[in-house]
């Protein structure tokens, strides 16, 4: 089929180094001595462990439950005993630990009862959920949960489904071998994606350095009678980047801060299609993947490896040369040296390269930027790496964002061509993670501020409510008293002498005009009553300081009283009867 | 006659412009002080009161009115730097030592459920009820330490936030300087 291809900008042509590992067919790696299965293997929420130390697990048994929609389940790669659920060092550039389930295999490799999923008669939501439960994630390296990409956009019609078999990074050949040997299952997997997304066209892009893979895929597409086009694209790094492959195959350029789905294009890796088919047609969750083991080894080869296999044990299968001093996970352009040889193979591990100084000579020291512009020409996203470098170096992160640092896919083309050997991508990664950290801090601060303000508001409100409640209680009390008084007053009107006898206070108050207003009268009565009570209380309490006097004090008082009487200041009064003071 | 016309034209102009200005002053009235908001956006919103003010907003107001910019230890040296940039003032060293970011942790065995820390927490990061165990909602804790003094059984401690894969950051690329191999003295 003849097809007009489009050109993507930039790109480099590093030595591909792929021929070493394609001479031998895929081999199944033996079950290792122990498996360390990290729970967080895909983008999104960290799955929750649902097993504990001592549990017996079977191959394919769920050990980590997906947490949220963007998260994928994790399964036991073989049968055995759970040794521990603990923190172990991760295949991550940080070299930090994360939660892992450690399994001691029993060697029987016994599957759970599994059966095909009848996806033809299932609702699309059920298929997506099944894929999530099966732990199907993007195996191209980004490990985004696949079910999250299988929902067609409601606004944009799905035009093209792009299947990525480009495998542009040097050394890596696992997708090549997969397409050669298991093309039919890959094509059936693509069929599932097609059924869920309903695109107008399906394009399978394969680089022209993999003619056998392209031929195998063509044969499988023909045999299955699918209307997919297998398109051979020129070998150019990074043609296998999702946005680059979409550009080459469809001519559509995904704008900054937009997704390919906004243009009606979705992209999946061939290995993802394969695992989706295994999950649907055989009920097998993702417990293994193809890994290229190459570099400084005697027998480079592709292995079907259980997730959780220690990298060192896997590398031993290919007999590394004794001068091997490290393991690179991923390719030479985007990969990184793993912090520990014992770290496990995860779903993102497509390649292990035994590192030595002959294959990867140490980089000469960084020199000043001479503003030659080579990096801008090599950048597949048409960014200006030299500007972003300058601002990242100066920690001027606002400016790096103005130069669209978040469109950088960290492909490493700029570092590859830089004549001053500046590790540009490292600067960009540094800037990106600083910006993310700031964003997190800002969000946390905003949340704290909102909660603080709400707390203040709540305290104010509670205070106001309390005051209101007290006022209400007081008013109710007063009303009750008033009602009582009014009742007394009302009772006192018709039979005056009875009321006067029963409640002299009310009787005293009632002679004041009755006709005015019963309510007012009641109020007056209460006030009167209160005043009477207060007066009585005062009278009852005031003489207290003259009670229980000692005889000497009494004598003194008597003397004073006598003097006062003598001075005619006061009338003669019985001593100690009142505590009246002189004015 | 001409002079009257000139005066009339000037008067008319004055009235029109005055009306326009009056309208603009009502229509485009700035609510609050934008400077205070900008300052507050830089402050870390821990509401810890280490600056001597009851919260970040009062301190932002105080800075706008001329108070020192180096009284916020949680904001760190970087916060002082940013405030200095915003206000055109000189950078001063922090008036207290800078601590790594930390969160409070309640020893749940010791907690007696007195609710005093819940009342003290400015950002509602503690959950619990009277005579029930309390606990800190770690993602909401700002590490302000205000819950430490009221606890009658001293069951709250501060722990620095450890680095994990989610909050790990790529380091600034450092050029390694290696010593040249020593040559034998000629």
Interface residues (C-beta under 8 A of the other chain):
Chain A: X40 X90 X92 X93 X94 X96 X97 X98 X365 X366 X423 X426 X427 X429 X430 X432 X433 X434 X436 X437 X440 X441 X444 X445 X446 X447 X448 X449 X451 X452 X454 X455
Chain B: X40 X43 X44 X45 X46 X47 X55 X56 X122 X123 X124 X125 X139 X140 X142 X163 X164 X165 X167 X168 X169 X170 X171 X172 X173 X175 X176
